[in-house]
Amino acid sequence: VQLQASGGGLVQAGGSARLSCSVQGIDFGRLAMAWYRQVPGNERELVARIRRFGATEYADSVKGRFTISRDNTVRAAHLEMKSLTPEDAGVYYCHARDVSVVLGTDYWGQGTQVTVSS
């Protein structure tokens, strides 16, 4: 199973960015998808999650600004980020959980850096 993250980079405060995560090697419909963020010295934290049938949840800090979506036809999840602030910066990781098995199986993509200039 491979998760390939793309997007991110350097963005001005107040700007927007879009992250994408494409998945290979597994039935995409089995997966709940999520984005996590990590900054140096901190643990990885959940930013947004979208479940198999579209239910979403967000960290309080991004509600109303970020939107997670999934496109089952192209086996990808996206994170639209708006009104970015320097506090949104970090390495963003794509995460997938195979919820078709009892205990779930987790998969991670490589991180993609988001830098927000003030």
Secondary structure, 3 states (H helix, E strand, C coil): CEEEEEECEEEECCCCEEEEEEEECCCHHHEEEEEEEECCCCCCEEEEEECCCCCEEECHHHCCCEEEEEECCCCEEEEEECCCCHHHCEEEEEEEEECCCCCCEEEECCCEEEEEEC
